[in-house]
Amino acid sequence: LEQAKLLESLGFKRLILARELSLSQINNIRSSTSVELESFVHGALCVSYSGNCYMSSKLVGRSGNRGECAQLCRLNYNLVNSSGDIIVADRPLLSLKDLNLSNRIEQLIDAGVTSFKIEGRLKDLPYVSNVVRHYRGILDDIISKRDDLQKSSFGTVYGGFTPQIDSTFNRGYTSLFIDNKRAKWSSGSVVKSTGEKVGVISKVWKSGATTSFEYKSQIRLNNGDGLFIIDKNGVAVGLRANRVNGDIVDTDGVYNIKKDSILYRNYNHNFFKEIVSNRPRLYMEIDLSLSVYLDRIEIKSFFRGDNILNSSFSIKGEAANNIELAEKSIRDQLSKRSESFKFTVKEIIYDLVPFLPVSLLNSIRRELASQLAPLFSKKCTDSSYICKSNFRLDLDRVKSAPFTADYRLNIVNSKAKSLYSQLGFSSIESGIELVFKSEPIELMRCKYCIRYELDICKKSSQGSKVKDPIYLENRGRKFLLKFDCENCEMVVIG
């Protein structure tokens, strides 16, 4: 909350919240500030607090805070004690599951979040399409049931594929700390995608260079599916289903697959083909009010209840003998989709109704779409749209800054240094992208805790059996783990 108040006092209009915040913390920020709040709801999780990881910078010179993270948290580590005894061997002990807050969106809305953020760096088209469509559907459903909510964007999505969130890249899902409670957040032995859980392998056999297995599940696999198998010992195997016949799968290659292993599908061949070929369309929903005369049709176009365009179309018509049929023809032909617009005739006012050819009505609908299009494609030169930031630091409103100005503030340019100087800091340290630190420093501070994950929390009966100090070890390099139990945080030193 203190950070949020400081940033608001400086003039910031929107804050992107840390993924480790709970609903109660978000509520607290909302009730005490007036800035817009944006929250992550889906995707890969950093084990460290976002923006405060320095492991990649220090070890390989690639800044995790500047989009170049080497993802060292996904590597395998040994957990060892001060004597070098291995407590846990060769596991990705810093790798977290992926975030999925699908069932918390309305709670986040009520907590004051107005923008939802999906982590999708380096993800492919099927991932982006599937995940965005999934959350767009959730939001649209919530908005349709509540009068106090409205989309900030234009248009409504129609048609296309049905999203399947479990079929998209994921290391298993977690809601992290949203309920202000700890849970098991580790991705286990998995650092790549597990995907959709299918079932259990009931039988395995090999023939030459082919490994085959039978599985139990209601889910049917397809030729070309990507599979992921985890055995009882946590060993993971990735393979491709070359031939599927019912519940029997043949793969090319010799694999050490065991009976009773859990079977996942991390690439659904048929579904991903559908995503690419059956794309949804975005339409602006326009309501029409028609005044019909024998020589012209006057149309008022409404968007979200506002009259945004008045049009007039000349016609040559004679009064129809069957008024009901003539009116139905006008309503049916103009209540269709053209270009990026979905029209609905809400009202027809007339004395005499002409019977008009379908071709003429279709022409009027297309021309109306052409007239409306410029209204939804304003350029940044239009003063009615906010295109350039008018952001200005308002230092006069700031009384004090609740931070320590060491390397963890990522001060890597002159403007940032000047800001902290004006905020009253006498000692300002540059970020480690500029000044390499040879001595051990705090590389990560995490809400995630290895002790808790391994059931050796210091507050538990088993915790006393594993004495500090303990270390993470990878290729001869050791990282000291410290545990701030008062704040329930783990710190990685190296």
Salt bridges, closest charged atoms under 4 A:
GLU36 OE1 - ARG14 NH2 2.72
GLU38 OE1 - ARG14 NH1 2.76
GLU38 OE2 - LYS117 NZ 3.43
ASP98 OD1 - ARG171 NH1 3.01
GLU106 OE2 - ARG146 NH1 3.01
ASP110 OD1 - ARG146 NH2 3.00
GLU119 OE1 - LYS123 NZ 3.65
ASP140 OD1 - ARG136 NH2 2.97
ASP141 OD2 - LYS145 NZ 3.19
ASP148 OD2 - ARG146 NH2 2.87
ASP179 OD1 - ARG104 NH1 2.65
GLU196 OE1 - ARG265 NH2 3.11
ASP225 OD2 - ARG265 NH1 2.91
ASP250 OD2 - ARG243 NE 3.78
ASP252 OD1 - ARG243 NH2 3.40
ASP260 OD2 - LYS232 NZ 3.86
ASP295 OD1 - ARG296 NH1 3.16
GLU298 OE2 - ARG296 NE 2.93
GLU327 OE2 - ARG331 NH2 3.29
ASP332 OD2 - LYS328 NZ 2.66
ASP382 OD2 - LYS378 NZ 3.31
ASP394 OD2 - ARG397 NE 3.90
ASP406 OD2 - ARG408 NH2 2.74
GLU429 OE2 - LYS437 NZ 2.30
GLU439 OE2 - LYS437 NZ 3.74
GLU442 OE1 - ARG408 NH1 3.39
GLU442 OE1 - ARG445 NH2 3.05
ASP455 OD1 - LYS184 NZ 3.11
ASP468 OD1 - ARG451 NH2 2.92
ASP468 OD2 - LYS458 NZ 2.42
ASP484 OD2 - ARG445 NH1 3.55
GLU489 OE1 - ARG445 NH1 2.88
